[in-house]
Amino acid sequence: MLSKNYLNKLDIKKILLENLNSITGPQAEQESQIMISYSSSKSENNLDINNSEVDQKLINKILNERVKGKPLAKIINEKGFWKKIFYTDDYTLDPRADSEILVEQFLIDFKKNKNQKHLKLLDLCCGTGCLGISIIDELDNGFCDFIDVSKQALIACKKNIIKFKQQQKTTVFQSNLFENYPINRLKYIDFIVCNPPYIPTRNYLNLNQETQHDPRISLDGGKLGMDYYVKIINFLISVKFKGIVYFEIDPIITKNMYKLLLEKSVKIVYKKTDYLNLDRLIKLKFPG
Ligand SMILES: C[S@@+](CC[C@H](N)C(=O)[O-])C[C@H]1O[C@@H](n2cnc3c(N)ncnc32)[C@H](O)[C@@H]1O
C-alpha cells in the first residue's frame, strides 16, 4: 500500500504495479494508469495524468479493494468502451472490449450504405447502454430504443444517456425481452443490436471470482447458453420482423446457433471473430 508521505506519480505508479502485477498480470499497467487518472483531482476521467495531484487516500482505498479481487470498474463505477467512459455498477455488466467489434462492424456497414439517411435502432438487453449509445453518438440521425428487464440496469443506462447528452435521441423500456415493448414501434426499427446473456449455466457456476461480480442475470444464458437467442429469434419470426439483427455470440454457442438459424431459415449475412480470433458477432437478416 502507499505510505502516508507525499509521493510523486512515478513512485505511486511503481507501488501500484508491484501490487497489481500478481492479480491482473498484463492489465497492471493499464489499471495503474486508470487509478492514477481517476484519483487525480484535476484530471477527472482524463488520461492526461501529468498536471494534477493524486489523492493518495483515494488511491489507497481503490487499491485495497482491488487486491481483494473486486474488478476496478466495479470500484470506480466506470469503464472505457469504444470512445467513451461509461458509468457501470453492481447491477450492470461492465462493458467488455470484446463487444466493440459489434459497434465497429455496425458503423462500417451503416456508413457504407449511402441510401440509409436515418437510423432507427433497438438495443435489446442494453445494460449500461454501451452498444446503442456508442453507435448513435457517431451518427447525426440515429435514434435508439433501449430494453432491459433490470430496473437498476436501466438507471445506469439512463445515467449514460444523460452523461453523453443523448436524451433527445433515445427511449428506454423496462421489459422482459419484448413483453412490455410497444409492438408497433418494431415496425420502424431497422436494426437490432443485442448482447444477451449467453453463458451456459454450468459454465456460469465455474466462472472466475472477478466475473462473478457482474450480475448473474447479465451472464447466465440457460442450459446451453441459447435460451435468449431462441426466444428472441422465435419472437422476431412470429411478428414478421423485417430488418437486421447484430447478435454478440461466443464460440461456445456457435454450433447451436447455426443449427437454430438453419431450422428457422434465418439468413446469416456474416459471422465475425474478435481480436483474439474467437467467434463474437453474427449478423442476421429477417425476411419479414
Ligand atoms: C450480457 S449483458 C449485456 C449488456 C450490454 N448490452 C453490453 O453489451 O455490455 C445482458 C443484459 O441483458 C439483461 N437481461 C437479462 N434478461 C433479460 C430479459 N429477459 N429481458 C431484457 N433484458 C434482459 C441483463 O439485465 C443485462 O443487462
The ligand as a Tripos MOL2 file, in Angstrom:
@<TRIPOS>MOLECULE
LIG
   27    29     1     0     0
SMALL
NO_CHARGES

@<TRIPOS>ATOM
      1 C1        -24.5480   -9.5950  -21.4390 C.3       1 LIG1
      2 S1        -25.4140   -8.2270  -20.6870 S.3       1 LIG1
      3 C2        -25.2020   -7.0310  -21.9920 C.3       1 LIG1
      4 C3        -25.1780   -5.6120  -21.5270 C.3       1 LIG1
      5 C4        -24.7360   -4.6140  -22.6090 C.3       1 LIG1
      6 N1        -25.5840   -4.6700  -23.7730 N.3       1 LIG1
      7 C5        -23.2970   -4.8630  -23.0340 C.2       1 LIG1
      8 O1        -23.0760   -5.2990  -24.1770 O.co2     1 LIG1
      9 O2        -22.3900   -4.6300  -22.2380 O.co2     1 LIG1
     10 C6        -27.0840   -8.7560  -20.8320 C.3       1 LIG1
     11 C7        -28.1600   -7.8090  -20.3280 C.3       1 LIG1
     12 O3        -29.4280   -8.4500  -20.5360 O.3       1 LIG1
     13 C8        -30.3170   -8.0900  -19.4950 C.3       1 LIG1
     14 N2        -31.3850   -9.0850  -19.4400 N.ar      1 LIG1
     15 C9        -31.3800  -10.3010  -18.8490 C.ar      1 LIG1
     16 N3        -32.5570  -10.9090  -19.0210 N.ar      1 LIG1
     17 C10       -33.3360  -10.0720  -19.7620 C.ar      1 LIG1
     18 C11       -34.6600  -10.1310  -20.2550 C.ar      1 LIG1
     19 N4        -35.4280  -11.2000  -20.0250 N.pl3     1 LIG1
     20 N5        -35.1450   -9.0890  -20.9640 N.ar      1 LIG1
     21 C12       -34.3650   -7.9930  -21.1880 C.ar      1 LIG1
     22 N6        -33.1030   -7.8680  -20.7370 N.ar      1 LIG1
     23 C13       -32.5850   -8.9010  -20.0180 C.ar      1 LIG1
     24 C14       -29.4300   -8.0410  -18.2720 C.3       1 LIG1
     25 O4        -30.0090   -7.2540  -17.2450 O.3       1 LIG1
     26 C15       -28.1300   -7.4440  -18.8550 C.3       1 LIG1
     27 O5        -28.1370   -6.0450  -18.7110 O.3       1 LIG1
@<TRIPOS>BOND
     1     1     2 1
     2     2     3 1
     3     2    10 1
     4     3     4 1
     5     4     5 1
     6     5     6 1
     7     5     7 1
     8     7     8 2
     9     7     9 1
    10    10    11 1
    11    11    12 1
    12    11    26 1
    13    12    13 1
    14    13    14 1
    15    13    24 1
    16    14    15 ar
    17    14    23 ar
    18    15    16 ar
    19    16    17 ar
    20    17    18 ar
    21    17    23 ar
    22    18    19 1
    23    18    20 ar
    24    20    21 ar
    25    21    22 ar
    26    22    23 ar
    27    24    25 1
    28    24    26 1
    29    26    27 1
@<TRIPOS>SUBSTRUCTURE
     1 LIG1         1 GROUP 0 **** ****
